[in-house]
């Protein structure tokens, strides 16, 4: 199949890598091109293989997955990094987002979720595991009345503000359209205007912007 999504698996446990490889082998549009057992090896393999997506374990001996992700993104910004962890930690999520990760998924997730996360990352989106997305929305609502956030919304219309809130919460265009009772085309138009006003280029940028303005913040 042409234009497959190439994936580098990074985890210090061989049995985990084997399990993920088995799941992805069933997908015609995804190809595992390499494996790494450490952060150092992940950086080396990313340089040589140049995969579309790196599925990165956060907790590994030696160089952490977090630092490895940061270095990979600094060297090759076109590579998408999907954080893989057994901990449903909001702090870990924020740190990985700062390191440049394009998604965050738990090891307890289903194979369907993992495949969806890889495809979303390849497409330039941000995949948020449901429990993390819920936490982000709760954190956002707690901040919505602050002066800092209102300042961050300068230049956006009220409808654009609504769209940005939902994007920051990980909603898709279709979900946003359904929630606001508008068409997907209208959502896309508003999203384009938001991108232009904030000088951003993709959903990852919007979420990072939201975090930097206090819409998504650490506790």
N, C-alpha and C positions, 0 to 999 in steps of 0.2 A: 504493500500500500504506500502510495507516494506521500511525502511530507509527514511522516510519522513524528510523534512527539518523543524525543530521545530523553531518557531518564538515567541519572546517576543515583544509586542507592547508597546512603551513608548511615551505618549503624555498627557499633562495636560487637554486636551479637550476630553471628552467622545465621542462626536459625530465624532471626527476624528478617534479615535480608532475603533468605530463601523463601519465607512466607510471602513477602511482598512481591518478589519476582514471580512466584507462582500465580498470584492474583493478577498481576499486570500482563502475564503471558496470554491471558484470555482476551485481551483487548487488541483489536487489529490496528488501532491507530497509535499505540504506545509501544515503544521498544526500550528495554533496559540495555544500555550500552556499557555499563560498568558498575563496580561496587567498590566501596571504601570502608575500612574498619576504624578510621580515626579522622580527626579534623585535619591533621597534616596531610594524610593521604587524599582526603577529599579535595583539598586545594590543588594538589598535584594532578589528580585525575580530571578535575574541572578544566585545568589548563590544556591538557592533552586531548580530552574527549569533546570539550565544548558542548555539553548537553543542553537541551532546552530547559529541563527542570532538574534540580537537585532535591531529592527527598532527604532531609537532614535531621538526624537525631540530635536533640539538644544536649543531652547529658552523655559525655564520653570521657574516658580517661585522657589526660594530656590536654591538647588544644580542644576547647569545647566546640560544640556545634554552633554556638552563638558567634564565637570569634571566627570560626571557619567561614560562616555565612557572610560576616562582615568583609573579610578579605576577598572572598569570591566576588561579591557584588562590587567591591572597589576596583577589582581588576577586570571584571567582565560583567558590566551592568545589564547586558542582554540576557544573562542566565537568570532564570526564575528559581527562587528557593522556597521550598515548602517545609516548614518546621514540623517535625514529628516528635511527639513526647508522650510519656505516660502520665504526666502531671497536668491537671486542669488548672493551671496557674495563670491568673490575670497578669501578674508581674512578668512571668516568662514571656507571655504573649507580647507585652509592650516592649520588652527588651529585644525580642526577635524582630518586631516591626521596625525598631530603630536600627537594627542591624541590616535591614533591607529585605526581610522575608516577605513573600507574596501570599502567604497562607499559613495556617496553624491548624494542625489536626492531631487528635489523640490516637495513641496506639490501640485503644479499645474501640476505635471507629470501625465501621464495616468496610468491606472491600469496595462497595459502591461509593461510599463517601470518599475514600482515597482516590479512586479514579476520577470522581467529580472534581476533587481538589486539584489534581494534576492538570486536568483539562482547563480549569478556571485559571490556574497560574499561567499556563502556556498562552491563553487568550489575553493575558494582560490584566486579569481581574485579581481580586483578593478573596481567598476562600477563608471564611471564618467558621470554625466548628460551632454548632448552635449554642452551646452553653457559653462560649466566649462572646458571640454576637449578642446574646441576652444581657450579659454583664456590661457590654459596651453601651447598649441602649439605656440601661439603668443608670450608668455613670453619666451619660449625656443628660438625661432628664434631671439629674441632681444639679447640673451645672447651667441649665438653660436660662436661668434668670440672672446670671452674673454679668457684670459690666464687661468682663474680659471677653465673654462669648459674643455679646452684642457687638462689641468692637470688631470681632472677627467676621461678623456678617455684613460689614459695611459694603455697600455697592450691590448687594443682592436684593432682589424683590422678595416679598413674603413667600410666594410660591417657590422661588429658587431656594429659599431657606428650608422649606419643607422637604424639597428634593434632596438637598445636602444632608439633612438629618437622617433620612432613610438610607442614603448611600453610605453614610458613615456607620450605619448600623448593619451594613452588609446586605441590604435588600437588592434584589435584581430589578431590572427595568420593569418587568412584568409585575412583580410584587408591588413595586412602587405605584404603578399605574392602577392596580386593583385597589390599593389602600386609599388613593386619592381620587378614585373614580374618574380617571382621565385615560387617554390612549397612550400606548407605548411610544408612538411617534412624538407625542407631546412631551413625555418624560425625556426622550432622547434630545429634543430641542432644548429643553430647560438645562439638561446636563451639559450640553455643548456650550450654552451661554455661561454656565457656572465655570466650566473649564477655562473659557476665554477670560472671564473677569479675574479669576484667581491665577491665571497663567499656569495651569496644570494640564496634564496630558492623558491621564488614565485614572482608573478607580483607586489604584494603589496610591497615587499622588493625592487624591482627594482624602483618603483615610489618613495619610500622614499629615496632611494639612490640618485635618480636624483634630488630630492628636496634638499638633504643635500649638493650636489655638485654644487648647483646653477642652475641646469637645470630647476627647478621649484622653484620659490622663491617669497616671498612677496614683494610688492612694497613699 
